[in-house]
Amino acid sequence: MPWFLIWTLLVIASLVLGFFLLRDLWRKAQAFMAEFARASEVLEQLTERTAELTATLEQVQEAHEAQKVDFTDLAAAQHRVKAMRKARQRKRAGRHQDHAAKRRTWRDIAVDPRFDRWRKK
């Protein structure tokens, strides 16, 4: 009689354990499917954004092609070169001012005794 009771309890326990395992597996499968649905939505948004960026890139390339100077027209080419040189000079002057300001700042820090740990006080 006790063996029958033990085996019955073992079978019932294994059925309960199987139920809990299957329930956990079902919940994980549902969570996976929800995440998969969200991933497909994100992929769709990414595809739309990629299409927008591709269209924008094509417009920029067309504008760049239209802006290119025809070097058979000498006056336009010279004007373009002169404009590019002026833009480069302005950029260089801006960098020079930025660097000069940074050098002044570092020089002020180097002269200030509060920031000099090695100088004898």
N, CA, C and O of each residue as an XYZ file, in Angstrom:
484
protein
N       0.790     -1.200      0.000
C       0.000      0.000      0.000
C       0.841      1.277      0.000
O       0.498      2.199     -0.740
N       1.918      1.392      0.780
C       2.686      2.635      0.773
C       3.349      2.886     -0.584
O       3.541      4.038     -0.973
N       3.706      1.799     -1.318
C       4.325      2.036     -2.628
C       3.326      2.659     -3.586
O       3.693      3.514     -4.392
N       2.087      2.249     -3.513
C       1.058      2.818     -4.369
C       0.885      4.306     -4.066
O       0.744      5.112     -4.985
N       0.896      4.666     -2.805
C       0.765      6.059     -2.391
C       1.978      6.883     -2.836
O       1.823      8.014     -3.296
N       3.170      6.326     -2.703
C       4.389      7.039     -3.115
C       4.376      7.280     -4.620
O       4.669      8.383     -5.082
N       4.033      6.232     -5.388
C       4.024      6.396     -6.849
C       2.931      7.370     -7.290
O       3.126      8.128     -8.241
N       1.824      7.356     -6.631
C       0.747      8.297     -6.955
C       1.198      9.725     -6.686
O       0.965     10.614     -7.506
N       1.834      9.951     -5.560
C       2.347     11.288     -5.239
C       3.424     11.724     -6.237
O       3.473     12.890     -6.629
N       4.276     10.798     -6.642
C       5.315     11.133     -7.627
C       4.704     11.517     -8.971
O       5.161     12.463     -9.613
N       3.691     10.803     -9.394
C       3.033     11.110    -10.673
C       2.327     12.455    -10.590
O       2.431     13.271    -11.506
N       1.612     12.688     -9.500
C       0.926     13.977     -9.331
C       1.931     15.117     -9.272
O       1.719     16.159     -9.891
N       3.019     14.933     -8.538
C       4.053     15.970     -8.445
C       4.676     16.246     -9.808
O       4.942     17.398    -10.152
N       4.908     15.193    -10.582
C       5.496     15.424    -11.909
C       4.507     16.131    -12.824
O       4.912     16.952    -13.647
N       3.211     15.827    -12.698
C       2.208     16.538    -13.495
C       2.130     18.011    -13.105
O       2.026     18.875    -13.976
N       2.176     18.302    -11.824
C       2.162     19.701    -11.361
C       3.408     20.431    -11.846
O       3.332     21.568    -12.312
N       4.561     19.762    -11.732
C       5.803     20.380    -12.207
C       5.739     20.628    -13.714
O       6.167     21.680    -14.188
N       5.210     19.670    -14.463
C       5.058     19.841    -15.906
C       4.137     20.999    -16.235
O       4.391     21.753    -17.176
N       3.047     21.147    -15.448
C       2.137     22.277    -15.657
C       2.859     23.608    -15.474
O       2.727     24.511    -16.301
N       3.624     23.728    -14.386
C       4.333     24.984    -14.133
C       5.393     25.254    -15.206
O       5.575     26.400    -15.616
N       6.081     24.229    -15.657
C       7.075     24.412    -16.710
C       6.428     24.850    -18.024
O       6.930     25.751    -18.696
N       5.315     24.213    -18.386
C       4.623     24.600    -19.615
C       4.044     26.010    -19.518
O       4.052     26.753    -20.500
N       3.544     26.378    -18.346
C       3.025     27.737    -18.166
C       4.138     28.773    -18.312
O       3.940     29.817    -18.933
N       5.300     28.486    -17.742
C       6.444     29.384    -17.864
C       6.900     29.483    -19.322
O       7.214     30.569    -19.811
N       6.932     28.359    -19.996
C       7.308     28.352    -21.409
C       6.312     29.153    -22.240
O       6.719     29.888    -23.139
N       5.025     29.028    -21.961
C       3.999     29.778    -22.689
C       4.168     31.281    -22.469
O       4.068     32.059    -23.418
N       4.420     31.691    -21.236
C       4.610     33.116    -20.943
C       5.855     33.663    -21.644
O       5.840     34.782    -22.156
N       6.920     32.882    -21.666
C       8.133     33.324    -22.355
C       7.907     33.417    -23.857
O       8.427     34.321    -24.510
N       7.127     32.478    -24.411
C       6.820     32.531    -25.842
C       5.982     33.761    -26.163
O       6.202     34.404    -27.190
N       5.027     34.099    -25.304
C       4.226     35.301    -25.524
C       5.087     36.557    -25.454
O       4.929     37.465    -26.271
N       5.988     36.614    -24.495
C       6.882     37.771    -24.372
C       7.784     37.876    -25.599
O       8.041     38.971    -26.099
N       8.259     36.729    -26.076
C       9.105     36.732    -27.277
C       8.327     37.247    -28.479
O       8.860     38.031    -29.264
N       7.098     36.828    -28.637
C       6.298     37.272    -29.773
C       5.989     38.773    -29.680
O       5.969     39.471    -30.694
N       5.750     39.260    -28.467
C       5.521     40.703    -28.294
C       6.776     41.485    -28.666
O       6.689     42.512    -29.339
N       7.921     41.016    -28.241
C       9.185     41.681    -28.571
C       9.462     41.597    -30.072
O       9.972     42.545    -30.670
N       9.127     40.476    -30.666
C       9.303     40.311    -32.113
C       8.410     41.282    -32.876
O       8.830     41.842    -33.889
N       7.181     41.488    -32.401
C       6.276     42.459    -33.033
C       6.843     43.870    -32.914
O       6.786     44.646    -33.869
N       7.389     44.204    -31.750
C       7.988     45.522    -31.570
C       9.201     45.690    -32.472
O       9.414     46.765    -33.032
N       9.994     44.642    -32.616
C      11.168     44.707    -33.478
C      10.757     44.902    -34.941
O      11.433     45.613    -35.686
N       9.665     44.281    -35.347
C       9.218     44.466    -36.726
C       8.723     45.900    -36.947
O       8.917     46.458    -38.027
N       8.083     46.501    -35.930
C       7.669     47.902    -36.037
C       8.883     48.819    -36.152
O       8.895     49.747    -36.961
N       9.895     48.554    -35.344
C      11.116     49.368    -35.400
C      11.796     49.206    -36.752
O      12.313     50.174    -37.310
N      11.795     47.999    -37.273
C      12.381     47.766    -38.589
C      11.614     48.527    -39.670
O      12.214     49.062    -40.602
N      10.307     48.573    -39.547
C       9.499     49.332    -40.503
C       9.823     50.823    -40.428
O       9.954     51.487    -41.457
N       9.953     51.350    -39.196
C      10.323     52.759    -39.032
C      11.716     53.023    -39.599
O      11.959     54.062    -40.213
N      12.622     52.078    -39.390
C      13.975     52.219    -39.914
C      13.962     52.233    -41.438
O      14.700     52.994    -42.064
N      13.132     51.400    -42.024
C      13.027     51.370    -43.478
C      12.499     52.697    -44.007
O      13.011     53.221    -44.996
N      11.473     53.243    -43.350
C      10.936     54.545    -43.761
C      11.988     55.631    -43.634
O      12.151     56.453    -44.536
N      12.694     55.636    -42.529
C      13.729     56.662    -42.306
C      14.849     56.527    -43.329
O      15.368     57.528    -43.821
N      15.221     55.294    -43.648
C      16.260     55.065    -44.647
C      15.813     55.588    -46.011
O      16.606     56.175    -46.748
N      14.546     55.373    -46.340
C      14.028     55.885    -47.608
C      14.071     57.411    -47.631
O      14.427     58.007    -48.649
N      13.710     58.047    -46.512
C      13.777     59.514    -46.431
C      15.208     60.004    -46.600
O      15.466     60.950    -47.345
N      16.129     59.359    -45.907
C      17.530     59.782    -45.995
C      18.095     59.556    -47.391
O      18.900     60.353    -47.871
N      17.683     58.485    -48.039
C      18.136     58.219    -49.403
C      17.630     59.303    -50.339
O      18.374     59.786    -51.194
N      16.362     59.690    -50.182
C      15.806     60.758    -51.018
C      16.536     62.073    -50.767
O      16.839     62.805    -51.709
N      16.819     62.375    -49.504
C      17.548     63.603    -49.170
C      18.956     63.581    -49.752
O      19.437     64.587    -50.273
N      19.607     62.436    -49.659
C      20.951     62.301    -50.216
C      20.940     62.508    -51.722
O      21.834     63.153    -52.270
N      19.942     61.969    -52.384
C      19.850     62.173    -53.832
C      19.646     63.634    -54.166
O      20.223     64.132    -55.132
N      18.825     64.343    -53.376
C      18.616     65.774    -53.608
C      19.911     66.550    -53.399
O      20.228     67.455    -54.171
N      20.651     66.199    -52.364
C      21.918     66.887    -52.095
C      22.907     66.623    -53.222
O      23.619     67.531    -53.651
N      22.954     65.392    -53.699
C      23.864     65.076    -54.795
C      23.476     65.824    -56.065
O      24.345     66.297    -56.798
N      22.172     65.932    -56.328
C      21.731     66.690    -57.494
C      22.094     68.162    -57.352
O      22.527     68.795    -58.314
N      21.915     68.708    -56.145
C      22.277     70.115    -55.913
C      23.780     70.313    -56.076
O      24.226     71.322    -56.622
N      24.553     69.344    -55.600
C      26.006     69.430    -55.726
C      26.422     69.361    -57.194
O      27.313     70.090    -57.628
N      25.772     68.485    -57.951
C      26.075     68.384    -59.376
C      25.717     69.677    -60.094
O      26.433     70.112    -60.996
N      24.598     70.296    -59.689
C      24.179     71.546    -60.325
C      25.109     72.690    -59.946
O      25.268     73.645    -60.705
N      25.724     72.592    -58.770
C      26.580     73.670    -58.283
C      27.991     73.594    -58.855
O      28.744     74.564    -58.765
N      28.354     72.473    -59.435
C      29.700     72.337    -59.975
C      29.930     73.364    -61.079
O      29.040     73.666    -61.874
N      31.124     73.878    -61.102
C      31.469     74.905    -62.071
C      31.913     74.235    -63.363
O      32.677     73.270    -63.365
N      31.420     74.767    -64.429
C      31.848     74.306    -65.740
C      33.162     75.021    -66.047
O      33.186     76.239    -66.225
N      34.246     74.263    -66.106
C      35.556     74.878    -66.272
C      35.802     75.373    -67.694
O      36.858     75.936    -67.985
N      34.840     75.164    -68.565
C      34.983     75.778    -69.898
C      34.675     77.261    -69.822
O      35.131     78.038    -70.661
N      33.892     77.662    -68.805
C      33.608     79.085    -68.592
C      34.678     79.619    -67.642
O      34.597     79.407    -66.432
N      35.655     80.293    -68.174
C      36.822     80.728    -67.411
C      36.465     81.745    -66.325
O      36.987     81.662    -65.214
N      35.597     82.688    -66.625
C      35.256     83.732    -65.651
C      34.547     83.118    -64.436
O      34.839     83.485    -63.298
N      33.636     82.204    -64.672
C      32.922     81.573    -63.557
C      33.871     80.729    -62.715
O      33.763     80.696    -61.489
N      34.797     80.049    -63.377
C      35.767     79.230    -62.649
C      36.666     80.099    -61.783
O      36.939     79.757    -60.633
N      37.130     81.224    -62.329
C      37.981     82.133    -61.548
C      37.217     82.712    -60.369
O      37.759     82.830    -59.271
N      35.954     83.075    -60.596
C      35.132     83.609    -59.514
C      34.954     82.564    -58.409
O      35.034     82.889    -57.225
N      34.716     81.329    -58.795
C      34.535     80.239    -57.822
C      35.818     80.007    -57.016
O      35.766     79.837    -55.798
N      36.965     80.002    -57.697
C      38.248     79.810    -57.013
C      38.504     80.951    -56.044
O      38.977     80.723    -54.931
N      38.197     82.173    -56.451
C      38.399     83.327    -55.576
C      37.494     83.227    -54.341
O      37.930     83.528    -53.230
N      36.259     82.813    -54.527
C      35.336     82.663    -53.398
C      35.820     81.566    -52.444
O      35.732     81.714    -51.225
N      36.324     80.484    -52.996
C      36.830     79.403    -52.142
C      38.054     79.856    -51.362
O      38.205     79.506    -50.192
N      38.938     80.636    -51.998
C      40.122     81.135    -51.288
C      39.733     82.064    -50.150
O      40.312     82.000    -49.066
N      38.748     82.933    -50.393
C      38.296     83.841    -49.325
C      37.694     83.055    -48.167
O      37.941     83.368    -47.003
N      36.910     82.040    -48.487
C      36.312     81.218    -47.432
C      37.392     80.509    -46.628
O      37.287     80.405    -45.405
N      38.432     80.019    -47.305
C      39.544     79.360    -46.608
C      40.282     80.338    -45.717
O      40.666     79.994    -44.599
N      40.487     81.567    -46.206
C      41.188     82.567    -45.395
C      40.372     82.937    -44.156
O      40.925     83.086    -43.066
N      39.040     83.086    -44.328
C      38.204     83.399    -43.167
C      38.249     82.261    -42.147
O      38.304     82.500    -40.940
N      38.224     81.045    -42.633
C      38.287     79.895    -41.736
C      39.624     79.853    -41.013
O      39.675     79.588    -39.811
N      40.702     80.112    -41.736
C      42.029     80.125    -41.138
C      42.130     81.230    -40.090
O      42.702     81.016    -39.021
N      41.582     82.407    -40.383
C      41.622     83.514    -39.423
C      40.825     83.163    -38.161
O      41.244     83.485    -37.049
N      39.685     82.507    -38.337
C      38.899     82.088    -37.176
C      39.647     81.092    -36.314
O      39.622     81.182    -35.087
N      40.316     80.137    -36.958
C      41.115     79.170    -36.193
C      42.249     79.880    -35.459
O      42.546     79.560    -34.308
N      42.880     80.845    -36.130
C      43.983     81.573    -35.504
C      43.487     82.315    -34.264
O      44.166     82.323    -33.237
N      42.318     82.935    -34.348
C      41.771     83.645    -33.193
C      41.443     82.673    -32.063
O      41.716     82.958    -30.897
N      40.861     81.535    -32.403
C      40.544     80.535    -31.377
C      41.803     80.027    -30.691
O      41.853     79.903    -29.467
N      42.817     79.736    -31.495
C      44.072     79.241    -30.912
C      44.744     80.302    -30.061
O      45.297     79.999    -29.004
N      44.698     81.549    -30.522
C      45.306     82.634    -29.743
C      44.586     82.783    -28.402
O      45.227     82.985    -27.371
N      43.265     82.684    -28.417
C      42.511     82.793    -27.157
C      42.869     81.642    -26.221
O      43.003     81.846    -25.015
N      43.022     80.456    -26.754
C      43.399     79.315    -25.913
C      44.800     79.480    -25.359
O      45.059     79.155    -24.200
N      45.713     79.990    -26.194
C      47.079     80.218    -25.699
C      47.078     81.258    -24.590
O      47.790     81.101    -23.598
N      46.279     82.333    -24.744
C      46.204     83.345    -23.683
C      45.660     82.731    -22.392
O      46.150     83.022    -21.300
N      44.648     81.884    -22.529
C      44.069     81.251    -21.335
C      45.099     80.386    -20.636
O      45.251     80.462    -19.417
N      45.811     79.562    -21.397
C      46.820     78.697    -20.793
C      47.974     79.512    -20.216
O      48.533     79.143    -19.183
N      48.335     80.608    -20.865
C      49.401     81.454    -20.347
C      48.971     82.068    -19.022
O      49.757     82.133    -18.077
N      47.699     82.526    -18.952
C      47.194     83.101    -17.703
C      47.187     82.062    -16.585
O      47.487     82.378    -15.433
N      46.850     80.844    -16.926
C      46.854     79.783    -15.912
C      48.287     79.487    -15.474
O      48.547     79.265    -14.292
N      49.219     79.485    -16.437
C      50.609     79.170    -16.102
C      51.229     80.245    -15.215
O      52.075     79.935    -14.377
N      50.824     81.496    -15.386
C      51.398     82.587    -14.606
C      50.745     82.677    -13.232
O      51.377     83.138    -12.282
N      49.510     82.251    -13.111
C      48.778     82.359    -11.849
C      49.386     81.405    -10.817
O      49.455     80.202    -11.068
N      49.824     81.910     -9.675
C      50.476     81.050     -8.676
C      49.505     80.063     -8.013
O      49.947     79.082     -7.416
N      48.217     80.301     -8.105
C      47.268     79.355     -7.503
C      47.302     78.009     -8.207
O      47.013     76.978     -7.601
N      47.657     78.020     -9.497
C      47.658     76.789    -10.268
C      49.038     76.161    -10.394
O      49.199     75.153    -11.082
N      50.032     76.743     -9.739
C      51.394     76.229     -9.842
C      51.722     75.471     -8.564
O      51.990     76.082     -7.529
N      51.703     74.166     -8.629
C      51.953     73.356     -7.448
C      53.441     73.210     -7.153
O      53.826     72.949     -6.013
N      54.276     73.377     -8.169
C      55.691     73.087     -8.011
C      56.518     74.319     -7.632
O      57.668     74.205     -7.210
N      55.925     75.467     -7.786
C      56.669     76.677     -7.448
C      56.761     76.815     -5.940
O      55.796     76.544     -5.224
N      57.899     77.228     -5.467
C      58.081     77.430     -4.029
C      57.314     78.679     -3.625
O      57.360     79.710     -4.296
N      56.613     78.556     -2.514
C      55.759     79.687     -2.085
C      56.386     80.428     -0.948
O      55.816     81.403     -0.458
